[in-house]
Amino acid sequence: MSFTPEEVAYLRSQPLARIATVAEDGQPDVVPVSYRFDGTAFLIGGWSPAKTRRHGNVRAGNVKVALVVDDLTPGERWSPRMLRVYGTAELLTTRGADGPSEVMRVTPLISWSFNLGGGGDPLRDGPRRQVHRPRAAGDSAV
């Protein structure tokens, strides 16, 4: 399964996300990041990404991540919009003009979106849940 056209448009309109990873000692860590959405997965780089805690957490084998893209709809009424992803992360080495760099690729397993068209009522409208890839045997529930 994949993201809906409305979800893709929303993801491509937003410059920031928040990604949560987990350290070896179990401490969750969440940070704002810029990202690129390629239609299937999220690519997260940045300035010296290999030195960041999020990359270190994934490098240590903690590959389960959560990613949230959210904002408030323009206007006077408070109306949040969001897309949340539970997924797995892998670190890839890319070659650029400045030499090799490490990029995190987040592959969605499950996502939830809410009110992407604006004007939704949080008490009435629930989020849309989408499974992107069936869990393999032995995978724990996310």
C-alpha angles and dihedrals in degrees: 000000000000143000120288120248088252091053092047091050090050093048091050091050096055123078100195140050135173119234126197123202131169127236124224090261091055096256111145116225125195125186137169114251140175114236145182119224112208096190093268110034140020121246117204122187128142137155110334092341093177088067095054126105091235092058091044091053092052092043088055089059101264096127100159110102140170123215127190129190112186146151142155121265113250114260141058100294117083104241119157124205125195149165117200125190132194109196150128128274132214129181118234129187114226129189118227139162089279094050131258120350134179120241128186116226115200114200112199119233099171131004137186125198130187136189096344091156091052128235096073124148112231091205094052107029119061126201123274109244121206130182108212100186130011113247115254120236109283095025112128120234113270 
